[in-house]
Amino acid sequence: MSKFLRWDGVMLVFSADGLTGYLIGPRPADPITPVAQDVQRATTVEGLRLGDSVEKARQAYGARFKLEETSLGPEFYIANEPDGFPVLLGFTTGLTDVDTVEHIGAGDICAAR
């Protein structure tokens, strides 16, 4: 069974074995509560952060960036190589280049999604 720790736009996911994943961005059930400024400034290794455009994500990650409509909405994956295993994931406001990144996460967050 997964357990969650949430604060200021950060959610950590734990299993019996320890930390299994994280997700940053506004809580889906409470989109009005602001995300802490430190969280908003956090970036991936390639410089992607909350609020950046889909176009910037595509430029930063190239063929490793995949974006599709899922049952949860517009969801992206960033693989370790073009057809490789997803190492980062998240959600955007839509599927066009002008839409923006709403959440960024990694690890096993299926129970949190």
C-alpha positions in Angstrom: 0.0 0.0 0.0 1.3 3.4 -1.0 1.4 6.4 1.4 1.7 10.0 0.4 3.3 13.1 1.9 2.2 16.4 0.4 3.2 20.0 1.1 3.6 23.2 -0.9 3.2 21.6 -4.3 5.5 18.5 -3.6 4.1 15.0 -3.2 6.3 12.1 -2.1 5.1 8.5 -2.6 6.3 5.8 -0.2 5.8 2.0 -0.1 6.8 -0.4 2.6 10.4 -0.3 1.1 10.7 3.5 1.2 10.5 6.4 -1.2 9.2 5.3 -4.6 8.5 8.5 -6.5 7.7 12.2 -6.4 5.4 14.7 -8.2 5.7 18.5 -8.2 2.9 20.9 -9.1 -0.5 22.0 -7.8 -2.6 19.4 -6.0 -5.4 18.2 -8.5 -8.0 18.5 -5.7 -6.8 22.0 -4.8 -5.6 23.9 -7.9 -6.0 27.2 -6.1 -3.4 26.7 -3.4 -0.1 28.2 -4.8 3.0 26.1 -5.2 5.9 27.2 -3.1 8.3 29.5 -4.9 11.2 27.1 -4.4 9.2 24.4 -6.0 8.3 26.6 -9.0 12.1 27.3 -9.5 13.0 23.6 -9.4 14.2 22.3 -12.8 15.1 19.1 -14.4 18.7 18.4 -15.5 17.8 19.9 -18.9 16.2 23.0 -17.3 12.5 22.2 -17.7 10.3 23.6 -14.9 6.6 24.1 -14.1 5.0 26.6 -16.4 7.4 26.0 -19.3 5.8 25.5 -22.7 5.5 22.1 -24.4 7.7 23.6 -27.1 10.5 24.2 -24.6 10.1 20.6 -23.4 10.4 19.3 -27.0 13.5 21.4 -27.6 15.1 20.3 -24.3 14.5 16.6 -24.7 14.0 16.1 -28.5 12.8 12.6 -29.5 12.9 11.5 -25.9 9.8 13.7 -25.2 6.5 12.0 -25.8 3.1 13.7 -25.2 -0.3 12.1 -25.5 -3.9 12.4 -24.3 -4.6 9.8 -21.7 -7.6 9.1 -19.4 -5.9 11.5 -17.0 -5.5 14.3 -19.5 -2.4 15.4 -21.5 0.5 13.4 -20.1 4.1 13.5 -21.1 7.0 11.0 -20.7 10.7 11.7 -21.1 12.7 8.5 -21.8 16.4 7.8 -21.1 16.7 7.3 -24.9 14.3 7.9 -27.8 12.5 4.6 -27.4 13.7 3.8 -23.9 12.2 3.6 -20.4 10.4 6.8 -19.1 12.6 8.5 -16.4 10.4 11.6 -16.0 6.7 12.1 -16.5 4.1 14.8 -16.0 1.1 16.6 -17.1 0.5 19.6 -19.4 -2.4 21.9 -20.0 -2.9 20.5 -23.5 -1.2 18.9 -26.6 0.0 22.0 -28.5 3.4 23.7 -28.3 2.0 26.7 -26.5 0.4 24.6 -23.7 2.4 24.5 -20.4 3.9 21.9 -18.0 1.7 21.6 -14.9 3.3 18.7 -13.1 6.7 16.9 -13.2 7.5 13.7 -11.5 9.5 10.5 -11.5 9.4 7.0 -10.0 6.4 4.9 -9.2 3.6 7.4 -8.8 0.8 5.4 -10.4 -1.2 5.4 -7.1 -0.9 9.2 -7.0 -2.0 9.8 -10.5 
